[in-house]
Amino acid sequence: MIERTKEIKMLETLLRRHRVVGIIGARQVGKTTLARLFLKNIGGHSSYFDLENPEDLSRLADPMLALKPLKGIVVIDEIQRLPELFPILRVLADRPKSPARFLVLGSASPELLRQGSETLAGRIYYHELVGLSLEEAGVTNYKRLWLRGGFPRSYLAPSEAASEEWRRGFIRTFLERDLPQLGITISSATMHRFWSMLAHYHGGIWNSSEFARSFGVADTTVRKYLDLLTSSLVVRQLQPWHENISKRQIKSPKVYIKDSGLLHALLSIKTYRDMERHPRIGASWEGFVIEQVIRWMGFMPEECFFWGTHAGAEIDLFAVRGSERLGFEVKLTSSPSVTPSMRIAISDLKLNRLFMIHAGEKTFYLTKEIKAVAFSSLLKDMKRTGKFLP
């Protein structure tokens, strides 16, 4: 087991500030383990309800009666299975000098947990838990993390074959059981085909028309598929940034499979050797590095964008917070160099700094504004970058 110390400290901070905290994330990403480690760490009064456990469901037959007398930290796992609890939590959270704080765990975004967003508006803070990060796994293990992804059971599996088998099982269970539990009625075969096709477009610009032709449905239908996988926290859409400049800019998002291990399972990549030979290795590297940068820098989803022009200039990741603007280019190369696209981005977007993250071993400045950062020293070299760090 890898103890997620940083996430535990984050939980402690959030529960001091908020009476209800929601931890969201894909299934099997480690939410339950994190909650149990957190309770063990803090000690004191606590209660735990797992809504996939029939005994706990029975205990909550009358939720007000069961929850009202509790003190300390109350954890409710798999909250999406019992959305009628949200109004009860609103009442309990509004009590003056409430003796309890609530930690709810859910396998979907707040948009899919719509009742929670509506009834607990202003009372709940959502924090997304993603897979193991480069910081948690260790930089020296980055190849394993890249191939297997960040789901703890996949990363810690005894062999590459066992890891790949677990990920294939996850995909099947996710499509056949988890999505229907969220009220999604699209057939698992259709969603599997869509997800597999999306994996081949990983790191590319979304094109509704192309997907719609392949499926023989309307553009709005395939867009719905994309948004469902995004809301289920297995796909990332980097929204396009629009600047008031003369150039024609791309207005469609870039799409990524969030976990590199799931991407490789969908692409039938089983070993590191398979990955090195695959034509999508560059796109896989790009998505993997972008996820690590977003995690390490503490970027919020609303601060992350993709920028590109129809003339070919683009930035893989454009982060904006207040007046500060940072650009990130990701290349699977050991010999980084300045490109015309980078110079255009610095000029048009008025970047404070642009980072070229590469697979070589040295970190150095390419120009005054452009720094080539070796991925092997990413955590060290990006530690004091700007105002973005929490």
C-alpha positions in Angstrom: 0.0 0.0 0.0 1.2 3.5 -0.8 0.1 5.9 2.0 -1.4 9.1 0.5 -0.1 11.5 3.1 -0.7 14.6 1.0 -4.3 13.6 0.4 -4.9 12.9 4.0 -3.7 16.3 5.0 -5.9 17.8 2.3 -8.9 16.1 3.9 -8.0 17.3 7.4 -7.9 20.9 6.0 -11.1 20.7 4.1 -13.1 19.2 7.0 -11.9 22.0 9.3 -13.3 24.5 6.8 -16.5 22.8 5.6 -19.3 20.8 7.3 -19.8 18.6 4.3 -16.9 17.5 2.0 -17.4 15.3 -1.1 -14.6 13.2 -2.4 -15.3 12.3 -6.0 -13.3 10.0 -8.3 -13.6 7.0 -10.6 -14.3 3.7 -8.9 -11.3 1.9 -7.5 -9.2 5.0 -7.4 -8.7 4.7 -3.7 -11.5 6.8 -2.1 -12.6 4.2 0.5 -9.0 3.4 1.4 -8.2 7.1 1.8 -11.3 7.6 4.0 -10.4 4.7 6.3 -6.7 5.9 6.6 -8.0 9.3 7.4 -10.2 8.1 10.2 -7.4 6.0 11.6 -5.1 9.0 11.5 -7.4 11.4 13.3 -8.8 9.1 15.9 -11.8 10.3 18.0 -15.5 9.8 17.2 -16.3 8.5 13.7 -19.0 6.5 11.9 -18.8 4.7 8.5 -21.6 3.8 6.1 -20.9 1.8 3.0 -24.0 2.0 0.8 -23.0 -1.1 -1.1 -23.3 -3.0 2.2 -26.9 -4.2 2.8 -26.4 -3.9 6.6 -25.4 -0.2 6.3 -28.3 0.4 4.0 -30.6 -1.1 6.6 -29.1 1.2 9.3 -30.1 4.1 7.1 -33.7 3.1 6.6 -34.6 6.1 8.6 -31.6 8.4 7.8 -32.6 11.3 10.1 -32.9 8.9 13.0 -29.6 7.2 12.2 -27.5 10.3 11.4 -28.8 13.0 13.8 -27.2 11.7 17.1 -23.8 11.0 15.5 -20.7 13.0 16.5 -17.3 13.5 14.9 -16.6 12.5 11.3 -19.4 10.6 9.5 -18.4 8.9 6.2 -21.0 7.9 3.7 -19.4 5.8 0.9 -21.0 5.4 -2.6 -23.4 8.3 -2.0 -24.7 8.1 -5.6 -26.6 4.9 -4.6 -28.8 6.8 -2.1 -29.3 10.4 -3.4 -32.2 11.0 -1.1 -29.6 11.4 1.7 -28.6 14.9 0.4 -31.6 16.8 1.8 -31.0 15.1 5.1 -27.4 16.2 5.1 -28.5 19.8 4.3 -30.6 19.8 7.4 -27.9 18.3 9.6 -25.2 20.6 8.2 -27.3 23.7 9.0 -27.6 22.9 12.7 -25.9 25.5 14.9 -22.8 24.1 16.5 -23.3 20.8 14.6 -21.6 18.0 16.4 -20.7 16.1 13.2 -19.0 16.8 9.9 -19.8 14.7 6.9 -17.5 13.1 4.3 -19.3 11.7 1.3 -17.6 9.6 -1.3 -19.0 9.3 -4.9 -18.0 7.8 -8.2 -19.1 10.7 -10.4 -18.8 14.4 -10.9 -21.0 16.9 -9.1 -22.9 17.3 -12.3 -24.0 13.7 -12.2 -24.6 13.9 -8.5 -27.1 16.7 -9.4 -29.2 16.4 -6.3 -26.2 16.9 -4.1 -25.2 20.0 -6.1 -28.7 21.5 -5.7 -29.7 20.6 -2.2 -26.2 21.2 -0.7 -25.3 24.3 -2.7 -23.0 26.5 -0.6 -22.6 23.8 2.0 -20.4 21.1 0.3 -16.9 21.3 -1.1 -16.0 18.7 -3.7 -12.4 17.4 -4.1 -11.5 15.1 -6.9 -9.3 12.1 -6.0 -7.3 10.8 -8.9 -4.9 7.9 -9.2 -1.4 7.7 -7.8 0.7 10.6 -8.8 4.4 10.8 -9.7 5.1 12.2 -6.3 3.4 9.3 -4.6 4.9 6.6 -6.8 8.3 8.1 -7.0 10.0 9.6 -10.1 12.2 6.6 -10.5 9.0 4.5 -11.1 7.6 6.7 -13.8 7.7 4.1 -16.5 5.6 1.7 -14.4 3.2 4.5 -13.6 3.0 5.5 -17.2 2.3 2.0 -18.5 -0.1 0.8 -15.7 -1.7 4.1 -14.7 -2.5 5.4 -11.3 -5.3 3.1 -10.1 -3.7 1.5 -7.0 -4.6 -2.1 -7.8 -3.3 -1.7 -11.3 0.0 0.0 -10.3 0.7 -2.4 -7.4 -0.3 -5.6 -9.3 2.4 -8.3 -9.1 3.0 -8.4 -12.9 2.2 -6.5 -16.1 -0.2 -9.2 -17.1 -2.1 -9.0 -13.8 -2.2 -5.2 -14.1 -3.6 -5.4 -17.6 -6.2 -8.0 -16.6 -7.3 -5.8 -13.7 -7.8 -2.8 -16.0 -9.8 -4.8 -18.6 -12.0 -6.0 -15.7 -12.4 -2.4 -14.5 -13.5 -1.2 -18.0 -16.1 -4.0 -18.2 -17.5 -3.4 -14.7 -17.5 0.4 -15.3 -19.6 0.0 -18.4 -21.9 -2.8 -17.4 -22.6 -1.8 -13.7 -21.3 1.6 -12.7 -22.7 3.7 -15.6 -26.2 2.2 -15.2 -26.1 2.9 -11.5 -25.7 6.6 -12.4 -28.9 6.4 -14.5 -27.1 6.1 -17.9 -29.1 3.8 -20.1 -26.8 3.7 -23.2 -25.8 0.1 -23.9 -22.4 -1.0 -22.6 -21.4 -2.3 -26.1 -22.0 1.2 -27.6 -20.1 2.9 -24.8 -17.2 0.5 -25.1 -16.9 1.0 -28.8 -17.0 4.8 -28.3 -14.4 4.7 -25.5 -12.1 2.5 -27.6 -12.5 4.8 -30.6 -11.8 7.8 -28.3 -8.6 6.2 -27.2 -7.3 6.3 -30.7 -8.0 10.0 -30.8 -6.3 10.6 -27.4 -4.6 14.0 -27.4 -6.5 15.1 -30.5 -9.0 17.8 -31.3 -12.6 16.7 -30.8 -14.5 16.3 -34.0 -18.2 15.5 -33.5 -18.9 15.0 -37.2 -16.2 12.3 -37.6 -17.5 10.3 -34.6 -21.1 10.8 -35.6 -20.4 9.4 -39.1 -18.7 6.3 -37.6 -21.6 5.6 -35.3 -24.4 6.6 -37.7 -25.9 9.0 -35.2 -26.3 12.8 -34.7 -23.4 15.0 -33.6 -25.3 15.8 -30.4 -25.5 12.1 -29.6 -21.7 11.5 -29.7 -21.2 14.7 -27.8 -23.5 13.3 -25.1 -21.3 10.2 -25.0 -18.2 12.3 -24.5 -19.7 14.4 -21.8 -20.9 11.3 -19.9 -17.4 9.8 -19.8 -16.1 13.2 -18.8 -18.6 13.5 -16.0 -17.8 9.9 -14.9 -14.2 11.2 -14.4 -12.5 8.9 -16.9 -12.0 11.4 -19.7 -10.5 14.9 -19.6 -11.6 17.7 -22.0 -9.2 20.6 -22.2 -11.4 23.4 -23.3 -10.1 25.8 -26.0 -8.9 29.2 -25.0 -10.0 32.2 -27.1 -7.9 35.3 -27.2 -8.9 38.6 -28.9 -6.3 38.3 -31.7 -6.4 38.4 -35.5 -5.7 34.7 -35.9 -8.4 32.1 -36.4 -8.4 29.9 -33.3 -9.5 26.4 -32.7 -12.8 26.2 -30.9 -13.1 22.5 -30.1 -11.6 20.9 -27.0 -8.7 18.4 -26.9 -9.7 15.0 -25.4 -7.7 12.6 -23.3 -8.3 9.3 -21.5 -7.4 10.6 -18.0 -5.6 7.4 -16.8 -2.7 6.2 -19.0 -3.3 2.6 -17.8 -6.9 2.6 -19.1 -5.7 4.2 -22.3 -3.2 1.4 -22.9 -5.8 -1.3 -22.1 -8.2 0.3 -24.6 -5.4 0.3 -27.2 -4.4 -3.3 -26.3 -1.0 -2.3 -25.1 0.1 -4.9 -22.6 3.8 -4.3 -21.9 6.3 -1.4 -21.9 7.8 -2.8 -25.1 4.4 -2.8 -26.8 4.0 0.9 -25.8 7.4 1.8 -27.2 6.4 0.4 -30.6 2.9 1.8 -30.7 2.1 4.7 -33.1 0.2 6.6 -30.3 3.2 6.6 -27.9 3.7 10.3 -28.3 0.1 11.1 -27.6 0.2 8.7 -24.6 3.2 10.5 -23.2 1.6 13.9 -23.7 -1.5 12.9 -21.8 0.4 11.3 -19.0 2.7 14.3 -18.5 -0.2 16.8 -18.6 -2.0 14.9 -15.9 1.1 15.0 -13.7 1.7 18.7 -14.3 -2.0 19.5 -13.4 -1.7 17.5 -10.3 1.7 18.8 -9.1 1.0 22.4 -9.9 -2.4 22.3 -8.2 -4.3 23.6 -11.3 -8.1 23.6 -11.0 -10.1 22.4 -14.0 -11.3 25.9 -14.8 -7.7 27.1 -15.0 -6.6 24.6 -17.7 -7.0 25.1 -21.4 -5.7 24.1 -24.8 -4.8 26.8 -27.3 -4.3 26.4 -31.0 -4.8 28.3 -34.3 -5.9 27.0 -37.7 -2.4 28.0 -39.0 -0.8 25.4 -36.8 0.4 27.2 -33.7 -0.6 25.6 -30.4 0.1 25.0 -26.7 -0.6 21.6 -25.2 -1.6 23.1 -21.8 -2.3 26.7 -21.1 -2.9 27.6 -17.4 -4.4 30.8 -16.3 -4.8 32.1 -12.7 -5.4 35.8 -12.2 -2.8 37.7 -14.1 -0.4 34.8 -14.4 -0.2 32.7 -17.5 1.9 29.6 -18.0 2.3 27.5 -21.1 3.4 23.8 -21.3 4.6 21.9 -24.3 5.2 18.1 -24.0 7.5 16.2 -26.3 8.8 12.7 -26.2 12.3 13.7 -27.1 15.7 14.0 -25.4 16.7 17.0 -27.6 14.2 19.8 -27.0 14.3 22.9 -29.2 12.4 26.1 -29.7 9.7 25.9 -32.4 7.9 28.8 -34.2 4.7 27.7 -32.5 6.2 28.4 -29.1 7.3 31.9 -30.1 3.8 32.7 -31.5 2.2 31.4 -28.3 4.5 33.6 -26.1 3.7 36.6 -28.2 -0.1 36.1 -28.7 -0.9 34.8 -25.2 1.5 37.0 -23.3 2.9 34.1 -21.4 4.9 34.7 -18.2 6.8 31.5 -18.9 6.7 28.5 -21.2 7.9 25.1 -20.2 9.0 22.4 -22.6 8.8 19.1 -20.7 10.9 16.4 -22.4 12.2 12.9 -21.9 15.9 13.9 -21.6 18.0 14.1 -18.5 18.9 17.8 -18.3 16.9 21.0 -17.4 18.0 24.2 -19.0 16.8 27.4 -20.6 16.2 27.5 -24.3 15.5 31.2 -24.2 14.8 33.8 -21.5 11.1 32.8 -21.6 11.3 29.1 -22.5 12.6 26.5 -20.0 13.3 22.9 -21.1 12.4 20.7 -18.0 13.5 17.1 -17.8 10.5 14.9 -16.8 12.8 13.0 -14.4 13.3 16.2 -12.4 9.9 17.6 -12.9 8.9 17.8 -9.3 12.1 19.5 -8.3 12.3 22.0 -11.2 8.6 23.0 -11.0 8.5 23.4 -7.2 8.6 27.2 -7.0 7.0 28.1 -10.3 4.9 31.3 -10.0 1.8 31.6 -7.8 0.1 28.4 -8.9 1.3 26.2 -6.1 -1.2 25.8 -3.2 
